[in-house]
């Protein structure tokens, strides 16, 4: 199980990432939003694999009707993934959120 502190440590370890509130929750930004706590224990990240992730592990990866118009956002239950998987997700989200400014 990973925690908000694990998310924070991984995000802030990436070049140029900043933390600030978004909709009253901690959020991390590259050029654009890369991750945000949706609610306690649930993180929003950007991915190109939303359908595949939710299709293979819907107990961990899901989205709400609020996210239907944003096909690259997925919600993640933090108590269902490990730190390595979280780091991979956040690196992908970082790439997507800051791709236009990264070399």
C-alpha positions in Angstrom: 0.0 0.0 0.0 1.3 3.5 -0.9 0.4 6.7 0.8 0.0 10.4 0.0 3.5 10.9 1.2 4.8 8.3 -1.3 2.9 10.1 -4.1 4.4 13.4 -2.9 8.0 12.0 -2.8 7.8 10.5 -6.2 6.2 13.5 -7.9 8.5 16.1 -6.3 11.5 13.9 -7.3 10.7 14.6 -11.0 12.4 17.6 -12.6 10.3 20.8 -12.5 7.3 19.3 -10.6 5.5 21.6 -8.2 2.8 21.0 -5.6 -0.2 23.2 -5.1 -3.9 22.7 -4.2 -6.4 21.8 -6.9 -10.1 21.7 -5.9 -9.0 21.6 -2.3 -6.8 18.6 -2.7 -3.0 18.2 -3.0 -1.9 18.2 -6.7 1.3 18.0 -8.6 2.0 19.8 -11.9 4.6 19.4 -14.6 3.5 21.8 -17.3 0.0 20.8 -16.6 -1.7 18.7 -13.9 0.0 15.3 -13.6 -1.6 13.9 -10.4 -4.1 14.9 -7.8 -5.7 13.3 -4.8 -9.3 12.7 -5.8 -10.3 11.7 -2.2 -8.6 9.9 0.6 -6.7 6.9 -0.8 -7.6 7.7 -4.4 -5.3 9.4 -6.9 -6.0 10.8 -10.3 -3.2 10.3 -12.9 -2.9 10.7 -16.7 -2.3 7.6 -18.7 -2.5 6.3 -22.3 -3.7 3.0 -21.0 -6.9 3.8 -19.1 -9.1 1.2 -20.8 -6.5 -1.5 -20.5 -5.8 -0.8 -16.8 -9.4 -0.7 -15.8 -10.2 -3.7 -18.0 -7.6 -5.9 -16.3 -7.9 -4.6 -12.8 -11.1 -2.7 -12.2 -10.7 -2.9 -8.4 -7.6 -0.7 -8.6 -8.2 1.4 -11.7 -11.5 3.1 -12.5 -13.1 6.4 -13.4 -16.4 8.2 -12.7 -18.8 9.9 -15.1 -16.9 13.2 -14.2 -13.9 11.7 -16.1 -15.7 10.5 -19.2 -14.7 13.6 -21.2 -11.0 13.2 -20.2 -10.0 9.8 -21.7 -6.5 10.0 -20.3 -7.5 10.3 -16.7 -7.8 7.3 -14.4 -8.4 7.0 -10.7 -6.2 4.7 -8.7 -6.9 3.1 -5.3 -3.6 3.6 -3.5 -4.1 0.7 -1.2 -4.1 -1.7 -4.2 -0.8 -0.8 -5.8 2.8 -0.9 -4.8 5.5 1.8 -4.9 7.1 0.5 -8.1 3.8 0.5 -10.0 2.9 3.9 -8.6 6.3 5.3 -9.8 5.7 3.9 -13.3 2.2 5.5 -13.4 3.5 8.8 -12.2 6.4 8.8 -14.7 3.9 8.3 -17.5 1.6 11.0 -16.2 4.6 13.3 -15.9 5.5 12.6 -19.6 1.9 13.3 -20.7 1.5 16.4 -18.5 4.8 18.0 -19.4 5.6 16.4 -22.8 5.7 19.7 -24.7 8.3 21.1 -22.4 10.5 17.9 -21.9 13.3 17.1 -24.3 
